[in-house]
Amino acid sequence: MRATYIAMLTLALWQPQARATAFQSPDSIRTAAIAALGANTQAEAAVDSQLRMPACTQPLATTVAGPASVAVRCADTPGWQVYVPVKVRREADVVVLSRPVRGDEPIGPQHLAVQRRELGANAGAVVTDPGAVIGKRLRKAMPAGAVLGQDDVGGEDALKRGDPVTLVSRVGGMEVRMGGRALGAGRVGSTVSVENTASRRIIRGRLVGPGLVEVNL
């Protein structure tokens, strides 16, 4: 009985010490850092095998701190945080140009292809659905093989060929309005060719709003 009591006392004294010296495994920190980068990411995370951080009683939290670093933290009290260097390799199915496209040329299905590409750590939002950009225009000319980013694509044309338009001419404090017809597509702010439906005269003007073209007569 006395031997059993001594054994239980020894175990009780040892357990707090064991808990105090328990450490979070470096592998678990590495796994958390890589998981924070997303499912389409292939990455390597460098964690020192000699790292000794107190074992966390809660799931590790993570924040992507930059293109080459992930913050891994324990929310215990007291807690801890370490910055894990990562080498990122992202791959995804993205929309690329199958031929060169001018900035003023409407994008059609013949211009697009879907390919598996490595995006890199600094890649912004890319286009993954060809249907999302058909009929739109690039902000500038791009070569064949270029990956389409969402910032590369402008809005849809505010005016299409054959659309009825109102021609507006301003001289001093006077404004004259006439009916017209668009002879080509255009976006707000662009120069378009239009036909005056009364005189059949073809003139060029600036598209200032949907169906509204400012001209000089």
CORFEN-V389828 format. One record per helix or strand. SS is the DSSP state (hx for helix, st for strand). FROM is the first residue (numbers start at 1). TO is the last residue. If there is no record, write none. Layout:
ss->{SS/SS}
from->{FROM/FROM}
to->{TO/TO}
This chain:
ss->{hx/st/hx/st/st/st/st/st/st/hx/st/st/hx/st/st/st/st/hx/st/st/st/st/st/st/st/st}
from->{2/23/26/41/53/61/69/80/101/109/112/126/130/136/142/147/149/150/153/159/164/174/186/191/202/212}
to->{20/24/35/46/54/66/74/97/101/111/118/126/132/138/142/147/149/152/156/159/171/182/186/196/209/214}
